[in-house]
Amino acid sequence: FVAILGSAGLAIGLALQGSLANFASGVLMIIFKPFQVGNFIEAGGTAGIVEEITIFNTVMKTPDNRKIIVPNASITGGNITNNSANPIRRIDLTIGVSYSDNLDKVKTVLEDILQKETRMLPEPEYFIGISELGGSSVDFAVRPWVNSADWWPTRCDLLKTIKQRFDEEGISIPFPQRDVHLYQESETT
C-alpha cells in the first residue's frame, strides 16, 4: 500500500512538474517585475506587447495582432529583452557605400540627414563612422538616439531619406558582388 501511494505521488509530481515550474516562474515575475503590461518585450521565443501577466502564463500581442500565450517558465528560462524599459533608444544602422565614393562627402550627407531629423535627440550625441571595409562596400555605422516610441518610424524614415539623398548626391549603395576570373588552360599532348 505504501509503495502504491509512493508511486502515485511520484506520478502526480512528474505530471505537475511543468505547472509547478510555470507557477514558480509566475511568482518570481510578480516579485521582480522584469516587465509590465504594455511593454514590448522579446522573451520565450516571441516578441510582442504584454497584455496580461498571470501566475502560469503571460499573454502578448504581436505587432501583426496575433495573441500569443507563453508559459512563464519559458520566459524566465531565457533572456528577456524589454524594449520599452528605457525612455530613449539608439537606432543602429549600417550603411554601405561604394569603394569609389568620396567618404568625406558620404559622412557630410549622413550628418546633414541626421541634423534635419526632428525626432532625433540632441543628447546623447549621434555617432557616424566607418565600421568596416566589407567585401563589396565601405560600411558606415550611423547611431542616432530617439525616444523609444519614435524608434521604429524614425528608423524607417531615415533609411528612406538616406537612399533618396544618396541617389541625389550620386553616392552608390553597392550590392554584393564577386569578380570571376576565367583562365583557359592550354592542352598538352
Backbone as CSV, one residue per row, in Angstrom:
resi,resn,N_x,N_y,N_z,CA_x,CA_y,CA_z,C_x,C_y,C_z
1,PHE,0.820,-1.198,0.000,0.000,0.000,0.000,0.863,1.261,0.000
2,VAL,1.928,1.254,0.831,2.845,2.396,0.886,3.554,2.563,-0.452
3,ALA,3.935,1.457,-1.093,4.598,1.521,-2.389,3.666,2.100,-3.443
4,ILE,2.393,1.740,-3.389,1.419,2.272,-4.351,1.221,3.765,-4.133
5,LEU,1.115,4.190,-2.882,0.986,5.617,-2.586,2.231,6.389,-3.034
6,GLY,3.401,5.827,-2.803,4.649,6.466,-3.231,4.712,6.598,-4.735
7,SER,4.323,5.544,-5.452,4.317,5.574,-6.919,3.303,6.594,-7.432
8,ALA,2.134,6.626,-6.816,1.109,7.584,-7.224,1.593,9.017,-6.971
9,GLY,2.233,9.238,-5.835,2.773,10.569,-5.524,3.836,10.981,-6.527
10,LEU,4.699,10.049,-6.896,5.736,10.330,-7.886,5.110,10.656,-9.234
11,ALA,4.119,9.894,-9.645,3.445,10.128,-10.925,2.772,11.497,-10.942
12,ILE,2.097,11.841,-9.859,1.433,13.146,-9.779,2.462,14.270,-9.800
13,GLY,3.562,14.070,-9.079,4.633,15.081,-9.058,5.227,15.295,-10.442
14,LEU,5.474,14.206,-11.174,6.009,14.336,-12.528,4.992,14.989,-13.463
15,ALA,3.722,14.664,-13.295,2.680,15.249,-14.144,2.543,16.753,-13.893
16,LEU,2.763,17.198,-12.678,2.615,18.614,-12.330,3.914,19.408,-12.440
17,GLN,4.974,18.753,-12.867,6.284,19.408,-12.921,6.243,20.688,-13.757
18,GLY,5.651,20.623,-14.957,5.567,21.813,-15.813,4.730,22.909,-15.193
19,SER,3.602,22.525,-14.616,2.717,23.523,-13.993,3.377,24.180,-12.797
20,LEU,4.088,23.380,-11.997,4.783,23.944,-10.840,5.905,24.888,-11.274
21,ALA,6.597,24.550,-12.375,7.651,25.428,-12.897,7.043,26.745,-13.368
22,ASN,5.907,26.671,-14.057,5.228,27.886,-14.512,4.732,28.718,-13.339
23,PHE,4.222,28.054,-12.314,3.747,28.748,-11.119,4.900,29.477,-10.427
24,ALA,6.008,28.749,-10.223,7.171,29.364,-9.568,7.696,30.538,-10.395
25,SER,7.732,30.382,-11.710,8.197,31.472,-12.578,7.250,32.669,-12.499
26,GLY,5.947,32.396,-12.436,4.969,33.480,-12.314,5.141,34.258,-11.031
27,VAL,5.394,33.549,-9.937,5.622,34.214,-8.649,6.871,35.087,-8.732
28,LEU,7.952,34.546,-9.328,9.189,35.330,-9.465,8.970,36.571,-10.337
29,MET,8.200,36.421,-11.409,7.943,37.572,-12.283,7.126,38.645,-11.571
30,ILE,6.189,38.231,-10.745,5.380,39.205,-9.997,6.235,39.920,-8.946
31,ILE,7.169,39.201,-8.331,8.026,39.806,-7.307,9.060,40.736,-7.934
32,PHE,9.784,40.258,-8.955,10.915,41.017,-9.509,10.534,41.959,-10.656
33,LYS,9.382,41.770,-11.280,8.842,42.649,-12.320,9.855,43.016,-13.411
34,PRO,10.320,42.033,-14.195,11.241,42.370,-15.282,10.567,43.150,-16.407
35,PHE,9.231,43.127,-16.452,8.465,43.898,-17.427,7.062,44.108,-16.882
36,GLN,6.318,45.006,-17.529,4.963,45.340,-17.085,4.004,45.214,-18.261
37,VAL,2.728,45.218,-17.955,1.712,45.236,-19.003,1.922,46.496,-19.840
38,GLY,1.907,46.343,-21.148,2.123,47.468,-22.062,3.533,47.543,-22.611
39,ASN,4.499,46.825,-22.008,5.875,46.816,-22.513,5.975,45.936,-23.746
40,PHE,6.856,46.338,-24.670,7.162,45.499,-25.832,8.407,44.692,-25.469
41,ILE,8.252,43.363,-25.395,9.362,42.504,-24.965,9.636,41.419,-25.995
42,GLU,10.835,40.861,-25.889,11.228,39.658,-26.623,11.581,38.630,-25.565
43,ALA,10.788,37.548,-25.499,11.011,36.519,-24.479,10.255,35.258,-24.866
44,GLY,10.747,34.131,-24.403,10.062,32.874,-24.657,9.938,32.542,-26.127
45,GLY,10.867,33.027,-26.944,10.853,32.730,-28.367,9.905,33.576,-29.198
46,THR,9.363,34.634,-28.629,8.462,35.504,-29.383,8.657,36.953,-28.947
47,ALA,8.054,37.862,-29.687,8.124,39.286,-29.356,6.728,39.872,-29.447
48,GLY,6.410,40.764,-28.525,5.098,41.391,-28.558,4.879,42.316,-27.379
49,ILE,3.702,42.915,-27.360,3.299,43.808,-26.277,2.605,42.964,-25.211
50,VAL,3.057,43.101,-23.977,2.490,42.331,-22.872,1.083,42.848,-22.574
51,GLU,0.107,41.952,-22.647,-1.280,42.317,-22.351,-1.714,41.868,-20.968
52,GLU,-1.164,40.720,-20.504,-1.587,40.187,-19.212,-0.494,39.281,-18.656
53,ILE,-0.266,39.382,-17.348,0.689,38.512,-16.657,-0.091,37.745,-15.602
54,THR,-0.128,36.419,-15.733,-0.820,35.593,-14.749,0.195,34.705,-14.045
55,ILE,-0.268,33.940,-13.102,0.630,33.061,-12.344,1.248,31.986,-13.235
56,PHE,0.518,31.490,-14.240,1.010,30.389,-15.055,1.531,30.801,-16.430
57,ASN,1.031,31.911,-16.995,1.487,32.307,-18.331,1.390,33.822,-18.516
58,THR,1.967,34.268,-19.627,1.940,35.683,-19.993,1.304,35.779,-21.375
59,VAL,0.368,36.700,-21.524,-0.322,36.896,-22.796,0.290,38.111,-23.487
60,MET,0.704,37.917,-24.755,1.297,39.003,-25.534,0.545,39.154,-26.848
61,LYS,0.592,40.374,-27.390,0.026,40.655,-28.707,1.186,41.009,-29.624
62,THR,1.322,40.286,-30.733,2.410,40.531,-31.670,2.125,41.775,-32.500
63,PRO,3.146,42.323,-33.161,2.913,43.510,-33.995,1.893,43.283,-35.112
64,ASP,1.723,42.030,-35.555,0.729,41.756,-36.585,-0.600,41.290,-35.982
65,ASN,-0.817,41.618,-34.697,-2.077,41.441,-33.979,-2.451,39.979,-33.715
66,ARG,-1.463,39.136,-33.452,-1.745,37.773,-33.018,-1.608,37.707,-31.508
67,LYS,-2.421,36.879,-30.890,-2.368,36.683,-29.439,-1.484,35.471,-29.166
68,ILE,-0.447,35.671,-28.362,0.484,34.602,-28.016,0.419,34.387,-26.506
69,ILE,0.220,33.146,-26.092,0.222,32.799,-24.668,1.492,32.001,-24.401
70,VAL,2.377,32.573,-23.590,3.685,31.969,-23.338,3.745,31.479,-21.895
71,PRO,4.098,30.205,-21.683,4.262,29.723,-20.305,5.365,30.515,-19.599
72,ASN,5.132,30.864,-18.346,6.095,31.689,-17.608,7.464,31.032,-17.482
73,ALA,7.513,29.697,-17.390,8.812,29.022,-17.298,9.641,29.256,-18.558
74,SER,8.987,29.361,-19.726,9.705,29.650,-20.975,10.300,31.053,-20.955
75,ILE,9.591,31.975,-20.321,10.073,33.360,-20.266,11.256,33.482,-19.313
76,THR,11.104,32.960,-18.099,12.176,33.116,-17.117,13.343,32.168,-17.378
77,GLY,13.149,31.176,-18.236,14.225,30.240,-18.550,15.189,30.755,-19.603
78,GLY,14.938,31.943,-20.157,15.814,32.503,-21.185,15.999,33.992,-20.989
79,ASN,16.564,34.617,-22.000,16.775,36.064,-21.957,15.465,36.799,-22.157
80,ILE,15.326,37.921,-21.469,14.174,38.803,-21.633,14.705,40.151,-22.108
81,THR,14.263,40.590,-23.279,14.633,41.904,-23.787,13.416,42.802,-23.687
82,ASN,13.511,43.815,-22.837,12.410,44.753,-22.648,12.728,46.018,-23.439
83,ASN,12.119,46.138,-24.623,12.375,47.275,-25.496,11.717,48.561,-25.010
84,SER,10.819,48.466,-24.045,10.104,49.641,-23.531,10.640,50.111,-22.181
85,ALA,11.666,49.466,-21.655,12.124,49.750,-20.300,12.704,51.157,-20.149
86,ASN,13.370,51.656,-21.179,14.022,52.964,-21.088,13.308,53.976,-21.978
87,PRO,13.335,55.245,-21.601,12.604,56.247,-22.376,13.239,56.566,-23.731
88,ILE,14.547,56.294,-23.881,15.205,56.558,-25.166,15.916,55.298,-25.646
89,ARG,16.085,55.204,-26.973,16.785,54.080,-27.594,17.673,54.591,-28.710
90,ARG,18.696,53.809,-29.016,19.591,54.146,-30.118,19.192,53.333,-31.346
91,ILE,19.176,53.989,-32.484,18.959,53.307,-33.755,20.336,52.933,-34.290
92,ASP,20.522,51.666,-34.636,21.800,51.187,-35.180,21.625,50.860,-36.652
93,LEU,22.177,51.705,-37.511,22.116,51.487,-38.953,23.508,51.195,-39.489
94,THR,23.590,50.308,-40.456,24.822,50.075,-41.195,24.533,50.431,-42.640
95,ILE,25.240,51.436,-43.143,25.020,51.940,-44.492,26.277,51.676,-45.319
96,GLY,26.129,50.867,-46.354,27.264,50.541,-47.216,27.320,51.444,-48.430
97,VAL,28.520,51.916,-48.754,28.730,52.733,-49.958,29.871,52.131,-50.758
98,SER,29.951,52.545,-52.009,30.975,52.013,-52.907,32.370,52.473,-52.487
99,TYR,33.354,51.634,-52.789,34.738,51.999,-52.522,35.168,53.207,-53.350
100,SER,34.476,53.482,-54.448,34.855,54.615,-55.298,34.212,55.931,-54.856
101,ASP,33.308,55.899,-53.883,32.670,57.127,-53.409,33.602,57.914,-52.492
102,ASN,33.378,59.238,-52.435,34.135,60.127,-51.557,33.603,59.955,-50.129
103,LEU,34.402,59.369,-49.247,33.946,59.033,-47.901,33.643,60.271,-47.056
104,ASP,34.379,61.353,-47.257,34.089,62.593,-46.532,32.728,63.157,-46.942
105,LYS,32.416,63.068,-48.240,31.114,63.535,-48.731,29.993,62.674,-48.141
106,VAL,30.212,61.366,-48.095,29.209,60.464,-47.528,28.917,60.848,-46.084
107,LYS,29.970,61.072,-45.300,29.784,61.430,-43.890,29.047,62.760,-43.758
108,THR,29.387,63.735,-44.606,28.720,65.045,-44.573,27.230,64.909,-44.889
109,VAL,26.889,64.088,-45.884,25.485,63.879,-46.248,24.740,63.195,-45.102
110,LEU,25.356,62.187,-44.484,24.718,61.495,-43.362,24.502,62.441,-42.179
111,GLU,25.481,63.295,-41.889,25.324,64.270,-40.807,24.181,65.236,-41.101
112,ASP,24.082,65.686,-42.352,23.012,66.604,-42.739,21.643,65.948,-42.570
113,ILE,21.539,64.673,-42.948,20.272,63.946,-42.801,19.883,63.856,-41.327
114,LEU,20.837,63.518,-40.471,20.531,63.390,-39.044,20.166,64.726,-38.420
115,GLN,20.848,65.791,-38.817,20.561,67.103,-38.234,19.182,67.620,-38.635
116,LYS,18.670,67.170,-39.771,17.336,67.599,-40.218,16.223,66.719,-39.643
117,GLU,16.577,65.598,-39.042,15.573,64.689,-38.465,15.117,65.246,-37.129
118,THR,13.851,65.666,-37.067,13.332,66.351,-35.872,13.123,65.417,-34.683
119,ARG,12.961,64.127,-34.924,12.729,63.192,-33.814,14.022,62.741,-33.145
120,MET,15.156,63.050,-33.752,16.443,62.665,-33.170,16.745,63.546,-31.955
121,LEU,17.270,62.933,-30.910,17.581,63.669,-29.685,18.982,64.280,-29.779
122,PRO,19.160,65.495,-29.238,20.486,66.117,-29.261,21.472,65.432,-28.295
123,GLU,20.950,64.852,-27.232,21.776,64.135,-26.246,21.154,62.795,-25.957
124,PRO,21.907,61.733,-25.890,23.314,61.618,-26.216,23.562,61.893,-27.697
125,GLU,24.760,62.333,-27.989,25.114,62.733,-29.337,25.161,61.522,-30.273
126,TYR,24.759,61.751,-31.511,24.805,60.676,-32.505,26.248,60.336,-32.867
127,PHE,26.432,59.183,-33.505,27.753,58.747,-33.958,27.661,58.349,-35.422
128,ILE,28.620,58.793,-36.213,28.772,58.341,-37.602,30.240,58.017,-37.800
129,GLY,30.548,56.825,-38.274,31.930,56.436,-38.523,31.982,55.191,-39.384
130,ILE,33.147,54.945,-39.953,33.335,53.739,-40.769,33.484,52.553,-39.825
131,SER,32.608,51.581,-40.004,32.634,50.410,-39.125,33.349,49.222,-39.744
132,GLU,33.401,49.168,-41.074,34.021,48.005,-41.693,34.348,48.270,-43.152
133,LEU,35.441,47.674,-43.599,35.761,47.643,-45.017,35.316,46.272,-45.506
134,GLY,34.092,46.207,-46.013,33.478,44.936,-46.372,33.915,44.427,-47.733
135,GLY,33.398,43.276,-48.089,33.735,42.648,-49.357,33.220,43.419,-50.553
136,SER,32.088,44.118,-50.395,31.504,44.849,-51.511,31.304,46.330,-51.220
137,SER,31.526,46.746,-49.968,31.232,48.136,-49.620,32.060,48.605,-48.430
138,VAL,32.127,49.934,-48.306,32.649,50.569,-47.100,31.418,50.816,-46.235
139,ASP,31.395,50.237,-45.047,30.211,50.300,-44.194,30.337,51.394,-43.142
140,PHE,29.334,52.276,-43.126,29.252,53.334,-42.127,28.294,52.897,-41.020
141,ALA,28.689,53.124,-39.777,27.801,52.936,-38.633,27.142,54.287,-38.367
142,VAL,25.813,54.298,-38.359,25.039,55.518,-38.099,24.208,55.230,-36.860
143,ARG,24.452,55.997,-35.762,23.856,55.690,-34.456,23.210,56.915,-33.809
144,PRO,21.993,57.296,-34.240,21.285,58.390,-33.554,20.430,57.862,-32.401
145,TRP,20.080,58.752,-31.470,19.221,58.418,-30.325,17.858,59.060,-30.522
146,VAL,16.801,58.317,-30.161,15.421,58.808,-30.281,14.620,58.358,-29.067
147,ASN,13.438,58.937,-28.884,12.513,58.437,-27.869,12.078,57.031,-28.272
148,SER,11.889,56.170,-27.291,11.544,54.773,-27.579,10.304,54.653,-28.465
149,ALA,9.321,55.499,-28.256,8.095,55.445,-29.058,8.341,55.806,-30.519
150,ASP,9.404,56.575,-30.779,9.718,57.005,-32.145,10.709,56.094,-32.851
151,TRP,11.188,55.053,-32.197,12.274,54.232,-32.743,11.955,53.660,-34.124
152,TRP,10.864,52.926,-34.236,10.559,52.241,-35.497,10.252,53.220,-36.638
153,PRO,9.352,54.210,-36.462,9.090,55.116,-37.593,10.304,55.953,-37.989
154,THR,11.120,56.348,-37.006,12.315,57.133,-37.327,13.306,56.292,-38.106
155,ARG,13.487,55.052,-37.701,14.412,54.148,-38.408,13.983,53.985,-39.867
156,CYS,12.699,53.712,-40.086,12.191,53.530,-41.455,12.362,54.803,-42.281
157,ASP,12.031,55.955,-41.701,12.156,57.226,-42.428,13.608,57.561,-42.733
158,LEU,14.515,57.261,-41.794,15.931,57.526,-42.044,16.452,56.693,-43.213
159,LEU,16.092,55.433,-43.262,16.544,54.582,-44.363,16.046,55.110,-45.703
160,LYS,14.791,55.521,-45.742,14.230,56.075,-46.978,14.958,57.360,-47.373
161,THR,15.152,58.249,-46.417,15.814,59.524,-46.681,17.256,59.313,-47.131
162,ILE,17.951,58.395,-46.494,19.341,58.115,-46.879,19.400,57.634,-48.324
163,LYS,18.530,56.714,-48.700,18.522,56.207,-50.075,18.228,57.327,-51.059
164,GLN,17.237,58.159,-50.770,16.877,59.251,-51.676,18.007,60.272,-51.802
165,ARG,18.600,60.648,-50.677,19.701,61.634,-50.719,20.925,61.064,-51.423
166,PHE,21.232,59.790,-51.195,22.367,59.186,-51.887,22.135,59.193,-53.396
167,ASP,20.913,58.934,-53.835,20.601,58.990,-55.265,20.818,60.401,-55.802
168,GLU,20.350,61.423,-55.053,20.518,62.822,-55.461,21.986,63.215,-55.528
169,GLU,22.787,62.723,-54.587,24.192,63.118,-54.471,25.123,62.255,-55.320
170,GLY,24.582,61.230,-55.975,25.421,60.361,-56.796,26.254,59.381,-55.983
171,ILE,25.816,59.097,-54.764,26.504,58.131,-53.903,25.847,56.773,-54.132
172,SER,26.678,55.775,-54.418,26.099,54.470,-54.745,26.101,53.542,-53.537
173,ILE,25.030,52.753,-53.462,24.923,51.703,-52.458,25.128,50.395,-53.210
174,PRO,26.297,49.790,-53.091,26.587,48.605,-53.913,25.866,47.361,-53.409
175,PHE,25.642,46.466,-54.325,25.100,45.164,-53.981,26.262,44.185,-53.891
176,PRO,26.091,43.096,-53.157,27.186,42.125,-53.060,27.583,41.618,-54.441
177,GLN,28.867,41.568,-54.688,29.357,41.123,-55.984,30.665,40.367,-55.844
178,ARG,30.956,39.586,-56.847,32.206,38.835,-56.887,32.835,38.996,-58.262
179,ASP,34.128,39.058,-58.296,34.853,39.043,-59.563,35.204,37.602,-59.870
180,VAL,34.872,37.189,-61.086,35.187,35.832,-61.523,36.228,35.938,-62.621
181,HIS,37.332,35.266,-62.468,38.411,35.256,-63.448,38.440,33.879,-64.101
182,LEU,38.338,33.862,-65.445,38.379,32.611,-66.180,39.746,32.462,-66.825
183,TYR,40.330,31.326,-66.651,41.624,31.031,-67.257,41.442,29.872,-68.217
184,GLN,42.035,30.032,-69.382,41.957,28.940,-70.346,43.265,28.170,-70.281
185,GLU,43.141,26.897,-70.000,44.314,26.056,-69.928,44.660,25.562,-71.320
186,SER,45.905,25.541,-71.621,46.320,25.013,-72.915,46.440,23.497,-72.826
187,GLU,46.059,22.844,-73.919,46.127,21.388,-73.910,47.563,20.955,-74.194
188,THR,48.011,20.028,-73.420,49.330,19.465,-73.664,49.149,18.040,-74.131
189,THR,49.962,17.640,-75.048,49.825,16.284,-75.578,50.755,15.305,-74.915
